């Protein structure tokens, strides 16, 4: 297993994993598959950008 910070180049994979999770476990999220499926890839890239207080692995 390789644990690392996600980068913009991981956006497509992150989007795929998130959408699958929203389909299979919708009660675990505050959003829905239908809401997220229409979001452009750029929004997923923004979501995984690092900040001083936030990061995604």
mmJSON file of the N, C-alpha and C atoms, coordinates in Angstrom:
{"data_MODEL":{"atom_site":{
"group_PDB":["ATOM","ATOM","ATOM","ATOM","ATOM","ATOM","ATOM","ATOM","ATOM","ATOM","ATOM","ATOM","ATOM","ATOM","ATOM","ATOM","ATOM","ATOM","ATOM","ATOM","ATOM","ATOM","ATOM","ATOM","ATOM","ATOM","ATOM","ATOM","ATOM","ATOM","ATOM","ATOM","ATOM","ATOM","ATOM","ATOM","ATOM","ATOM","ATOM","ATOM","ATOM","ATOM","ATOM","ATOM","ATOM","ATOM","ATOM","ATOM","ATOM","ATOM","ATOM","ATOM","ATOM","ATOM","ATOM","ATOM","ATOM","ATOM","ATOM","ATOM","ATOM","ATOM","ATOM","ATOM","ATOM","ATOM","ATOM","ATOM","ATOM","ATOM","ATOM","ATOM","ATOM","ATOM","ATOM","ATOM","ATOM","ATOM","ATOM","ATOM","ATOM","ATOM","ATOM","ATOM","ATOM","ATOM","ATOM","ATOM","ATOM","ATOM","ATOM","ATOM","ATOM","ATOM","ATOM","ATOM","ATOM","ATOM","ATOM","ATOM","ATOM","ATOM","ATOM","ATOM","ATOM","ATOM","ATOM","ATOM","ATOM","ATOM","ATOM","ATOM","ATOM","ATOM","ATOM","ATOM","ATOM","ATOM","ATOM","ATOM","ATOM","ATOM","ATOM","ATOM","ATOM","ATOM","ATOM","ATOM","ATOM","ATOM","ATOM","ATOM","ATOM","ATOM","ATOM","ATOM","ATOM","ATOM","ATOM","ATOM","ATOM","ATOM","ATOM","ATOM","ATOM","ATOM","ATOM","ATOM","ATOM","ATOM","ATOM","ATOM","ATOM","ATOM","ATOM","ATOM","ATOM","ATOM","ATOM","ATOM","ATOM","ATOM","ATOM","ATOM","ATOM","ATOM","ATOM","ATOM","ATOM","ATOM","ATOM"],
"id":[1,2,3,4,5,6,7,8,9,10,11,12,13,14,15,16,17,18,19,20,21,22,23,24,25,26,27,28,29,30,31,32,33,34,35,36,37,38,39,40,41,42,43,44,45,46,47,48,49,50,51,52,53,54,55,56,57,58,59,60,61,62,63,64,65,66,67,68,69,70,71,72,73,74,75,76,77,78,79,80,81,82,83,84,85,86,87,88,89,90,91,92,93,94,95,96,97,98,99,100,101,102,103,104,105,106,107,108,109,110,111,112,113,114,115,116,117,118,119,120,121,122,123,124,125,126,127,128,129,130,131,132,133,134,135,136,137,138,139,140,141,142,143,144,145,146,147,148,149,150,151,152,153,154,155,156,157,158,159,160,161,162,163,164,165,166,167,168,169,170,171],
"type_symbol":["N","C","C","N","C","C","N","C","C","N","C","C","N","C","C","N","C","C","N","C","C","N","C","C","N","C","C","N","C","C","N","C","C","N","C","C","N","C","C","N","C","C","N","C","C","N","C","C","N","C","C","N","C","C","N","C","C","N","C","C","N","C","C","N","C","C","N","C","C","N","C","C","N","C","C","N","C","C","N","C","C","N","C","C","N","C","C","N","C","C","N","C","C","N","C","C","N","C","C","N","C","C","N","C","C","N","C","C","N","C","C","N","C","C","N","C","C","N","C","C","N","C","C","N","C","C","N","C","C","N","C","C","N","C","C","N","C","C","N","C","C","N","C","C","N","C","C","N","C","C","N","C","C","N","C","C","N","C","C","N","C","C","N","C","C","N","C","C","N","C","C"],
"label_atom_id":["N","CA","C","N","CA","C","N","CA","C","N","CA","C","N","CA","C","N","CA","C","N","CA","C","N","CA","C","N","CA","C","N","CA","C","N","CA","C","N","CA","C","N","CA","C","N","CA","C","N","CA","C","N","CA","C","N","CA","C","N","CA","C","N","CA","C","N","CA","C","N","CA","C","N","CA","C","N","CA","C","N","CA","C","N","CA","C","N","CA","C","N","CA","C","N","CA","C","N","CA","C","N","CA","C","N","CA","C","N","CA","C","N","CA","C","N","CA","C","N","CA","C","N","CA","C","N","CA","C","N","CA","C","N","CA","C","N","CA","C","N","CA","C","N","CA","C","N","CA","C","N","CA","C","N","CA","C","N","CA","C","N","CA","C","N","CA","C","N","CA","C","N","CA","C","N","CA","C","N","CA","C","N","CA","C","N","CA","C","N","CA","C","N","CA","C","N","CA","C"],
"label_alt_id":[null,null,null,null,null,null,null,null,null,null,null,null,null,null,null,null,null,null,null,null,null,null,null,null,null,null,null,null,null,null,null,null,null,null,null,null,null,null,null,null,null,null,null,null,null,null,null,null,null,null,null,null,null,null,null,null,null,null,null,null,null,null,null,null,null,null,null,null,null,null,null,null,null,null,null,null,null,null,null,null,null,null,null,null,null,null,null,null,null,null,null,null,null,null,null,null,null,null,null,null,null,null,null,null,null,null,null,null,null,null,null,null,null,null,null,null,null,null,null,null,null,null,null,null,null,null,null,null,null,null,null,null,null,null,null,null,null,null,null,null,null,null,null,null,null,null,null,null,null,null,null,null,null,null,null,null,null,null,null,null,null,null,null,null,null,null,null,null,null,null,null],
"label_comp_id":["UNK","UNK","UNK","UNK","UNK","UNK","UNK","UNK","UNK","UNK","UNK","UNK","UNK","UNK","UNK","UNK","UNK","UNK","UNK","UNK","UNK","UNK","UNK","UNK","UNK","UNK","UNK","UNK","UNK","UNK","UNK","UNK","UNK","UNK","UNK","UNK","UNK","UNK","UNK","UNK","UNK","UNK","UNK","UNK","UNK","UNK","UNK","UNK","UNK","UNK","UNK","UNK","UNK","UNK","UNK","UNK","UNK","UNK","UNK","UNK","UNK","UNK","UNK","UNK","UNK","UNK","UNK","UNK","UNK","UNK","UNK","UNK","UNK","UNK","UNK","UNK","UNK","UNK","UNK","UNK","UNK","UNK","UNK","UNK","UNK","UNK","UNK","UNK","UNK","UNK","UNK","UNK","UNK","UNK","UNK","UNK","UNK","UNK","UNK","UNK","UNK","UNK","UNK","UNK","UNK","UNK","UNK","UNK","UNK","UNK","UNK","UNK","UNK","UNK","UNK","UNK","UNK","UNK","UNK","UNK","UNK","UNK","UNK","UNK","UNK","UNK","UNK","UNK","UNK","UNK","UNK","UNK","UNK","UNK","UNK","UNK","UNK","UNK","UNK","UNK","UNK","UNK","UNK","UNK","UNK","UNK","UNK","UNK","UNK","UNK","UNK","UNK","UNK","UNK","UNK","UNK","UNK","UNK","UNK","UNK","UNK","UNK","UNK","UNK","UNK","UNK","UNK","UNK","UNK","UNK","UNK"],
"label_asym_id":["A","A","A","A","A","A","A","A","A","A","A","A","A","A","A","A","A","A","A","A","A","A","A","A","A","A","A","A","A","A","A","A","A","A","A","A","A","A","A","A","A","A","A","A","A","A","A","A","A","A","A","A","A","A","A","A","A","A","A","A","A","A","A","A","A","A","A","A","A","A","A","A","A","A","A","A","A","A","A","A","A","A","A","A","A","A","A","A","A","A","A","A","A","A","A","A","A","A","A","A","A","A","A","A","A","A","A","A","A","A","A","A","A","A","A","A","A","A","A","A","A","A","A","A","A","A","A","A","A","A","A","A","A","A","A","A","A","A","A","A","A","A","A","A","A","A","A","A","A","A","A","A","A","A","A","A","A","A","A","A","A","A","A","A","A","A","A","A","A","A","A"],
"label_entity_id":["1","1","1","1","1","1","1","1","1","1","1","1","1","1","1","1","1","1","1","1","1","1","1","1","1","1","1","1","1","1","1","1","1","1","1","1","1","1","1","1","1","1","1","1","1","1","1","1","1","1","1","1","1","1","1","1","1","1","1","1","1","1","1","1","1","1","1","1","1","1","1","1","1","1","1","1","1","1","1","1","1","1","1","1","1","1","1","1","1","1","1","1","1","1","1","1","1","1","1","1","1","1","1","1","1","1","1","1","1","1","1","1","1","1","1","1","1","1","1","1","1","1","1","1","1","1","1","1","1","1","1","1","1","1","1","1","1","1","1","1","1","1","1","1","1","1","1","1","1","1","1","1","1","1","1","1","1","1","1","1","1","1","1","1","1","1","1","1","1","1","1"],
"label_seq_id":[1,1,1,2,2,2,3,3,3,4,4,4,5,5,5,6,6,6,7,7,7,8,8,8,9,9,9,10,10,10,11,11,11,12,12,12,13,13,13,14,14,14,15,15,15,16,16,16,17,17,17,18,18,18,19,19,19,20,20,20,21,21,21,22,22,22,23,23,23,24,24,24,25,25,25,26,26,26,27,27,27,28,28,28,29,29,29,30,30,30,31,31,31,32,32,32,33,33,33,34,34,34,35,35,35,36,36,36,37,37,37,38,38,38,39,39,39,40,40,40,41,41,41,42,42,42,43,43,43,44,44,44,45,45,45,46,46,46,47,47,47,48,48,48,49,49,49,50,50,50,51,51,51,52,52,52,53,53,53,54,54,54,55,55,55,56,56,56,57,57,57],
"pdbx_PDB_ins_code":[null,null,null,null,null,null,null,null,null,null,null,null,null,null,null,null,null,null,null,null,null,null,null,null,null,null,null,null,null,null,null,null,null,null,null,null,null,null,null,null,null,null,null,null,null,null,null,null,null,null,null,null,null,null,null,null,null,null,null,null,null,null,null,null,null,null,null,null,null,null,null,null,null,null,null,null,null,null,null,null,null,null,null,null,null,null,null,null,null,null,null,null,null,null,null,null,null,null,null,null,null,null,null,null,null,null,null,null,null,null,null,null,null,null,null,null,null,null,null,null,null,null,null,null,null,null,null,null,null,null,null,null,null,null,null,null,null,null,null,null,null,null,null,null,null,null,null,null,null,null,null,null,null,null,null,null,null,null,null,null,null,null,null,null,null,null,null,null,null,null,null],
"Cartn_x":[0.848,0.0,0.899,0.539,1.279,0.357,0.654,-0.145,0.616,-0.059,0.594,-0.456,-0.004,-0.89,-1.364,-2.616,-3.127,-2.731,-2.554,-2.196,-3.207,-3.142,-4.081,-4.119,-2.996,-2.95,-3.753,-4.16,-4.975,-6.476,-6.851,-8.249,-9.199,-8.84,-9.727,-9.94,-8.886,-9.004,-9.811,-9.582,-10.328,-11.817,-12.13,-13.513,-14.166,-13.488,-14.033,-14.3,-13.354,-13.506,-14.647,-14.727,-15.795,-17.166,-17.29,-18.585,-19.005,-18.058,-18.365,-18.829,-18.134,-18.505,-19.891,-20.206,-21.529,-22.624,-22.327,-23.305,-23.485,-22.385,-22.455,-22.779,-22.403,-22.649,-23.169,-24.307,-24.791,-25.02,-25.323,-25.581,-24.324,-23.155,-21.893,-21.465,-22.266,-21.87,-22.963,-22.549,-23.49,-23.945,-23.42,-23.768,-24.393,-24.858,-25.431,-24.659,-24.821,-24.189,-24.651,-25.928,-26.483,-25.875,-25.636,-25.01,-23.56,-22.842,-21.411,-21.121,-21.978,-21.738,-21.728,-22.39,-22.43,-21.362,-20.609,-19.538,-18.397,-17.842,-16.688,-15.457,-14.565,-13.347,-12.561,-12.62,-11.895,-12.321,-13.585,-14.061,-13.443,-13.232,-12.571,-11.101,-10.48,-9.089,-8.976,-9.936,-9.931,-10.081,-10.903,-11.19,-9.952,-9.033,-7.864,-6.616,-6.77,-5.623,-5.238,-3.95,-3.442,-3.568,-3.901,-3.864,-3.123,-2.994,-2.323,-3.067,-4.397,-5.216,-5.903,-5.632,-6.356,-5.49,-5.643,-4.979,-5.774,-5.553,-6.252,-5.222,-5.4,-4.491,-5.248],
"Cartn_y":[-1.159,0.0,1.228,2.189,3.439,4.573,5.187,6.309,7.581,8.499,9.75,10.831,12.067,13.188,13.121,13.469,13.539,14.87,14.841,16.032,16.215,17.335,17.635,16.519,15.895,14.807,13.58,13.529,12.438,12.731,13.842,14.281,13.276,12.707,11.761,10.51,9.993,8.816,9.146,10.311,10.743,10.854,11.434,11.564,10.185,9.249,7.903,7.213,7.315,6.674,7.324,8.631,9.333,8.982,8.974,8.653,7.217,6.3,4.916,4.829,5.529,5.521,6.135,7.182,7.791,6.845,6.027,5.049,3.903,3.409,2.219,2.506,3.683,4.047,5.474,5.773,7.158,7.788,6.982,7.537,8.039,7.761,8.177,9.573,10.228,11.514,12.557,13.802,14.909,15.344,14.712,15.006,13.758,13.868,12.715,12.428,11.222,10.859,11.808,12.101,12.964,14.369,14.895,16.218,16.19,15.17,15.095,14.671,13.852,13.325,14.424,15.534,16.617,17.684,17.537,18.497,18.312,19.401,19.268,18.757,18.14,17.583,18.647,19.88,20.964,21.118,20.854,20.961,19.876,18.693,17.633,17.992,18.604,19.045,20.091,21.015,22.04,21.397,20.379,19.731,19.073,18.602,17.895,18.776,20.069,20.968,21.09,21.132,21.254,22.695,22.848,24.154,23.965,25.025,24.946,24.01,23.94,23.172,21.962,21.663,20.579,19.855,18.547,17.752,16.472,15.805,14.566,13.496,12.326,11.197,10.082],
"Cartn_z":[0.0,0.0,0.0,-0.824,-0.917,-0.484,0.649,1.139,0.82,0.117,-0.262,-0.435,-0.471,-0.733,-2.178,-2.4,-3.761,-4.387,-5.696,-6.46,-7.581,-8.251,-9.328,-10.374,-10.621,-11.607,-11.158,-9.898,-9.368,-9.438,-10.015,-10.009,-10.625,-11.755,-12.429,-11.581,-10.992,-10.129,-8.878,-8.303,-7.117,-7.445,-8.585,-9.015,-9.143,-9.763,-9.96,-8.624,-7.703,-6.392,-5.615,-5.651,-4.93,-5.497,-6.809,-7.407,-7.09,-7.122,-6.765,-5.311,-4.427,-3.014,-2.798,-3.533,-3.415,-3.891,-4.88,-5.355,-4.367,-3.817,-2.974,-1.513,-1.01,0.39,0.504,-0.067,-0.105,1.264,2.268,3.604,4.302,3.737,4.346,3.92,3.08,2.508,2.692,2.651,2.716,1.343,0.316,-1.064,-1.675,-2.914,-3.591,-4.88,-5.377,-6.636,-7.738,-7.787,-8.828,-8.801,-7.612,-7.496,-7.952,-7.537,-7.83,-9.267,-9.856,-11.201,-12.263,-12.001,-12.986,-12.724,-11.661,-11.364,-12.358,-12.846,-13.75,-13.002,-13.726,-13.149,-12.381,-12.817,-12.15,-10.699,-10.404,-9.015,-8.132,-8.709,-7.951,-7.727,-8.72,-8.577,-7.475,-7.424,-6.373,-4.992,-4.91,-3.633,-3.024,-3.861,-3.331,-3.245,-3.51,-3.372,-1.905,-1.661,-0.294,0.178,1.434,2.088,3.414,4.147,5.441,6.407,6.263,7.19,6.578,5.315,4.649,3.647,3.582,2.567,2.363,1.246,0.918,0.607,1.218,0.96,0.266],
"occupancy":[1.0,1.0,1.0,1.0,1.0,1.0,1.0,1.0,1.0,1.0,1.0,1.0,1.0,1.0,1.0,1.0,1.0,1.0,1.0,1.0,1.0,1.0,1.0,1.0,1.0,1.0,1.0,1.0,1.0,1.0,1.0,1.0,1.0,1.0,1.0,1.0,1.0,1.0,1.0,1.0,1.0,1.0,1.0,1.0,1.0,1.0,1.0,1.0,1.0,1.0,1.0,1.0,1.0,1.0,1.0,1.0,1.0,1.0,1.0,1.0,1.0,1.0,1.0,1.0,1.0,1.0,1.0,1.0,1.0,1.0,1.0,1.0,1.0,1.0,1.0,1.0,1.0,1.0,1.0,1.0,1.0,1.0,1.0,1.0,1.0,1.0,1.0,1.0,1.0,1.0,1.0,1.0,1.0,1.0,1.0,1.0,1.0,1.0,1.0,1.0,1.0,1.0,1.0,1.0,1.0,1.0,1.0,1.0,1.0,1.0,1.0,1.0,1.0,1.0,1.0,1.0,1.0,1.0,1.0,1.0,1.0,1.0,1.0,1.0,1.0,1.0,1.0,1.0,1.0,1.0,1.0,1.0,1.0,1.0,1.0,1.0,1.0,1.0,1.0,1.0,1.0,1.0,1.0,1.0,1.0,1.0,1.0,1.0,1.0,1.0,1.0,1.0,1.0,1.0,1.0,1.0,1.0,1.0,1.0,1.0,1.0,1.0,1.0,1.0,1.0,1.0,1.0,1.0,1.0,1.0,1.0],
"B_iso_or_equiv":[0.0,0.0,0.0,0.0,0.0,0.0,0.0,0.0,0.0,0.0,0.0,0.0,0.0,0.0,0.0,0.0,0.0,0.0,0.0,0.0,0.0,0.0,0.0,0.0,0.0,0.0,0.0,0.0,0.0,0.0,0.0,0.0,0.0,0.0,0.0,0.0,0.0,0.0,0.0,0.0,0.0,0.0,0.0,0.0,0.0,0.0,0.0,0.0,0.0,0.0,0.0,0.0,0.0,0.0,0.0,0.0,0.0,0.0,0.0,0.0,0.0,0.0,0.0,0.0,0.0,0.0,0.0,0.0,0.0,0.0,0.0,0.0,0.0,0.0,0.0,0.0,0.0,0.0,0.0,0.0,0.0,0.0,0.0,0.0,0.0,0.0,0.0,0.0,0.0,0.0,0.0,0.0,0.0,0.0,0.0,0.0,0.0,0.0,0.0,0.0,0.0,0.0,0.0,0.0,0.0,0.0,0.0,0.0,0.0,0.0,0.0,0.0,0.0,0.0,0.0,0.0,0.0,0.0,0.0,0.0,0.0,0.0,0.0,0.0,0.0,0.0,0.0,0.0,0.0,0.0,0.0,0.0,0.0,0.0,0.0,0.0,0.0,0.0,0.0,0.0,0.0,0.0,0.0,0.0,0.0,0.0,0.0,0.0,0.0,0.0,0.0,0.0,0.0,0.0,0.0,0.0,0.0,0.0,0.0,0.0,0.0,0.0,0.0,0.0,0.0,0.0,0.0,0.0,0.0,0.0,0.0],
"pdbx_formal_charge":[null,null,null,null,null,null,null,null,null,null,null,null,null,null,null,null,null,null,null,null,null,null,null,null,null,null,null,null,null,null,null,null,null,null,null,null,null,null,null,null,null,null,null,null,null,null,null,null,null,null,null,null,null,null,null,null,null,null,null,null,null,null,null,null,null,null,null,null,null,null,null,null,null,null,null,null,null,null,null,null,null,null,null,null,null,null,null,null,null,null,null,null,null,null,null,null,null,null,null,null,null,null,null,null,null,null,null,null,null,null,null,null,null,null,null,null,null,null,null,null,null,null,null,null,null,null,null,null,null,null,null,null,null,null,null,null,null,null,null,null,null,null,null,null,null,null,null,null,null,null,null,null,null,null,null,null,null,null,null,null,null,null,null,null,null,null,null,null,null,null,null],
"auth_seq_id":[1,1,1,2,2,2,3,3,3,4,4,4,5,5,5,6,6,6,7,7,7,8,8,8,9,9,9,10,10,10,11,11,11,12,12,12,13,13,13,14,14,14,15,15,15,16,16,16,17,17,17,18,18,18,19,19,19,20,20,20,21,21,21,22,22,22,23,23,23,24,24,24,25,25,25,26,26,26,27,27,27,28,28,28,29,29,29,30,30,30,31,31,31,32,32,32,33,33,33,34,34,34,35,35,35,36,36,36,37,37,37,38,38,38,39,39,39,40,40,40,41,41,41,42,42,42,43,43,43,44,44,44,45,45,45,46,46,46,47,47,47,48,48,48,49,49,49,50,50,50,51,51,51,52,52,52,53,53,53,54,54,54,55,55,55,56,56,56,57,57,57],
"auth_comp_id":["UNK","UNK","UNK","UNK","UNK","UNK","UNK","UNK","UNK","UNK","UNK","UNK","UNK","UNK","UNK","UNK","UNK","UNK","UNK","UNK","UNK","UNK","UNK","UNK","UNK","UNK","UNK","UNK","UNK","UNK","UNK","UNK","UNK","UNK","UNK","UNK","UNK","UNK","UNK","UNK","UNK","UNK","UNK","UNK","UNK","UNK","UNK","UNK","UNK","UNK","UNK","UNK","UNK","UNK","UNK","UNK","UNK","UNK","UNK","UNK","UNK","UNK","UNK","UNK","UNK","UNK","UNK","UNK","UNK","UNK","UNK","UNK","UNK","UNK","UNK","UNK","UNK","UNK","UNK","UNK","UNK","UNK","UNK","UNK","UNK","UNK","UNK","UNK","UNK","UNK","UNK","UNK","UNK","UNK","UNK","UNK","UNK","UNK","UNK","UNK","UNK","UNK","UNK","UNK","UNK","UNK","UNK","UNK","UNK","UNK","UNK","UNK","UNK","UNK","UNK","UNK","UNK","UNK","UNK","UNK","UNK","UNK","UNK","UNK","UNK","UNK","UNK","UNK","UNK","UNK","UNK","UNK","UNK","UNK","UNK","UNK","UNK","UNK","UNK","UNK","UNK","UNK","UNK","UNK","UNK","UNK","UNK","UNK","UNK","UNK","UNK","UNK","UNK","UNK","UNK","UNK","UNK","UNK","UNK","UNK","UNK","UNK","UNK","UNK","UNK","UNK","UNK","UNK","UNK","UNK","UNK"],
"auth_asym_id":["A","A","A","A","A","A","A","A","A","A","A","A","A","A","A","A","A","A","A","A","A","A","A","A","A","A","A","A","A","A","A","A","A","A","A","A","A","A","A","A","A","A","A","A","A","A","A","A","A","A","A","A","A","A","A","A","A","A","A","A","A","A","A","A","A","A","A","A","A","A","A","A","A","A","A","A","A","A","A","A","A","A","A","A","A","A","A","A","A","A","A","A","A","A","A","A","A","A","A","A","A","A","A","A","A","A","A","A","A","A","A","A","A","A","A","A","A","A","A","A","A","A","A","A","A","A","A","A","A","A","A","A","A","A","A","A","A","A","A","A","A","A","A","A","A","A","A","A","A","A","A","A","A","A","A","A","A","A","A","A","A","A","A","A","A","A","A","A","A","A","A"],
"auth_atom_id":["N","CA","C","N","CA","C","N","CA","C","N","CA","C","N","CA","C","N","CA","C","N","CA","C","N","CA","C","N","CA","C","N","CA","C","N","CA","C","N","CA","C","N","CA","C","N","CA","C","N","CA","C","N","CA","C","N","CA","C","N","CA","C","N","CA","C","N","CA","C","N","CA","C","N","CA","C","N","CA","C","N","CA","C","N","CA","C","N","CA","C","N","CA","C","N","CA","C","N","CA","C","N","CA","C","N","CA","C","N","CA","C","N","CA","C","N","CA","C","N","CA","C","N","CA","C","N","CA","C","N","CA","C","N","CA","C","N","CA","C","N","CA","C","N","CA","C","N","CA","C","N","CA","C","N","CA","C","N","CA","C","N","CA","C","N","CA","C","N","CA","C","N","CA","C","N","CA","C","N","CA","C","N","CA","C","N","CA","C","N","CA","C","N","CA","C","N","CA","C"],
"pdbx_PDB_model_num":[1,1,1,1,1,1,1,1,1,1,1,1,1,1,1,1,1,1,1,1,1,1,1,1,1,1,1,1,1,1,1,1,1,1,1,1,1,1,1,1,1,1,1,1,1,1,1,1,1,1,1,1,1,1,1,1,1,1,1,1,1,1,1,1,1,1,1,1,1,1,1,1,1,1,1,1,1,1,1,1,1,1,1,1,1,1,1,1,1,1,1,1,1,1,1,1,1,1,1,1,1,1,1,1,1,1,1,1,1,1,1,1,1,1,1,1,1,1,1,1,1,1,1,1,1,1,1,1,1,1,1,1,1,1,1,1,1,1,1,1,1,1,1,1,1,1,1,1,1,1,1,1,1,1,1,1,1,1,1,1,1,1,1,1,1,1,1,1,1,1,1]
}}}
